[in-house]
Amino acid sequence: MVTDFSEAEPAPCDKTPFGTGDAHDLHSMRFIPVIVAGFLISVAEAQSLQQLPINTPYVASPSEIVDTMLELAGVTSSDIVFDLGCGDGRIVISAARKYGAHGVGIDINPARVEEARANARSAGVADRVSFEVNDLFDADIHNATVIALYLLPDANLRLRPRLLRELKPGTRVVSHSFNMGDWKPDKQKVVNGDHVYLWTIPEP
C-alpha cells in the first residue's frame, strides 16, 4: 500500500482526555513495529532458503538405468552429454564408449572427479570426456545437447528454470527416478521399478 504524504488539511485537534478507547489504540500501536519486524524476518528467511545449497547424496545409477537414459535421449556421436552430479563418471563414459559422443561431468566432490578421470582413462575415452569440480548450479551448461540427472526432487525443481533459460531448444534432459514437477515428460520408462524421464527443451 502506498501512503500519500502530500499536503493536506490538518485534522482538528481532539482535546478529549484519554479514555479507555485511546489506551486501547496506544496498546495496539505498540505491536506495529513487532509485526513489521516479523514480516521482514520472514522475507529474509525466504530469500536465504532460496540461496541455500542443496546437498544431493551420491548414489550411482545402475548400468541398466544408464543404458536406458542414453537410449531414451537418443544419444549419437554428434552429442555433447553433460552429467550434473556425475559421481564416478559412468554416464558420460558410457555415452562416449557406446555412441562416440563427447561428454562433460560436473561434480562438487574433487575425489569423485579424480575417480571419474581415472575411469575415463581406463575405458579409453579420456580424449572424448572431461570432468570438472564445480557446483552444478554454477557450471556452464550452454553447450550441452543432452543433460543427464540423478538428483533429488528439490534439486530438479531448482535446476529446471536454468535448464529452460540456458539450454538450446531441442536439448534433451533425462532424469533417473525424479521428475520436474508439472513439466510433463515427453517419454518415460520403468526399469526394475525405477523411472527414467525425458524432456526436450522447447522453443521460446
N, C-alpha and C positions, 0 to 999 in steps of 0.2 A: 504494500500500500504506500502511495506517495502522499505525504502531507504537504499542503500548500502553506508556506510561511510568508506569503506576500502580505502587504499592508492590509489591515482590516480594522474595522471599528472596534475600539476597546470595549470589552464586556463590562457592564455596570458592576461596581464592587458590591458584594454581598456582605453587609455588616452584621448579619445574624450571628450570634455566638455559636461556637462549635457545639453540636449536639451529637446524638447517637449516630445519625446518618453520616456526619462528617468524619467521625472517628473511624467508622467502618471503611469509608473511602480511603482515608490515610493508611489504614491497615492493609487494604488491598494493594495500594500503590507500592508498599514495601516489597511486594513479591514480584513486581515487574522486572527489576534487574536480575532476580534469580531465574525467572522464566527465560529472559533473553540470553543469559549466560548458559543455561541448559541447552537452548536451541543451538547456540554457536558451538558448544562442545560436541553436540550430536553431528553437526555438519562436518566438523574437523575429524571426528572419528570415522565418518563415512568416507571422507576423502583419503584418510590413512589406510583404510581397508582396501581401497582400490589400488594402492601403491604397494601393498604387502606382497612379497614373493610367494608363489605357490610352490610348495615342495612336493614334487611327484616322486614317489619311491621307484627305484629301478627294479623292474620285473621284465625279463626278456620274453619276447614273443616266440612261441614255439615255431619250429621250421615250417610246419604245415600252414600256420597262420601267415607267416612271412610270404610263402608262395602264393597264398590266396590274395593277400594285399597287392602284390605286384601284378598278378593276373587280373584282378578286378580293376586296377588302374590302367591296364593295357600298356605296360611299360615296354618301350622299344629302345633301340640303340641311339636314337636321337634325343632321348630324355635326359634331364638332369634331376635326379631324385634327391630330395632333402629329407633327412630324418631328424625331426626335432625331439631331442632327448634320445640320442642314438645308442647309448649304452655301449655294448661291445661291437657295434657297427654292422651287425648281421644283415640288416635290411638293405643298406646301400651296397654292401659287399655282394649280396645275392643278386641285386639288380645289375651290378657290373659283370658278375661272373656268368649269369644266365642269359642276360639280354644285351650285354655290351653297353649298358647305359653308363653315364657319369653320375657320381653321387657325392653328396656333402653331408656329413654327420655333425650335429651340434650337440654338445653335452657340457653341462656346467662342472662336471667332475673330471679333473685332469687325469686321474687314474683310469677312468673309463676311456678317455680319448687315447691314451697311450695303448691301452689294450686293443682298441679298435684299429689303430695304426698297425700294430703287430699282426692282428688278424688279417688285415688287408695285404700285408706283405706275404704272409703265409699262403693266402689264396691267389697270389699273383696278380692282384688288381690295384696295387698301390699307385699305379700311374693313372687310374681312372677315378679314384675316390680320394677325398681329403676329409680331415676331421679337425674341428676347432673347439677350443674351450670357450664357451660363451653361454649367456643366458638366452634361452630360446625366444624370449620376448624382445630381445635386443638384436638378435642376429639379422644380417642382411639376407633376405629370402627372395628378393625380387626376380632372381634368375631361375628359380625353380619351375619345372614343368609338372612335377609330382611332389606332393608333400605327404610324408608318412608320419603318423602319430600313434603313440600308445601312451596317452596321458589321462589324468583323472578328469571327470566331467567339468569341474570348475575351471581347470586349465584350458580345456577345449573351448569353453564359452568365453573365457577371457581372450583367447587367441583368435577367435572367429572374426571379430571386426578387422583385425590386422590382415588376416588372410584375404578377406574381401576387398580391402583397401589397396594392398600392395602387390597382390599376385595378378598376373595377366589373365584375361578371360580365356577359358579353355584349360587352365591349370587344374589338375586333378588332386583332390585331397582324400586320402584314405586313412581310416582310423580303426584300430583294433579295440573292440569292446564298447567304446563310448561314443555317443552321438554328439550332435551340435544343437541340442535343444529343439527349437521349432524350425530349424533349417532342415527340410526334408531331404534325405539322401536320394541320389539318382539310382543307386543299386545297393543291395546288401546281401551278404551270405552268412550262413551259420556253419561254423566248422567246430565239431566236437563241443557244441554248446556255446562257443564264443561267436559274437557278432563281428563282422567286418563291414564297415560302411564306406561308401564312395560318394563324394560330391564333386561337382565341376564348377569352377568359378564362372559366374555368369557375366554377360556383357553389362556394362554400367547402365 
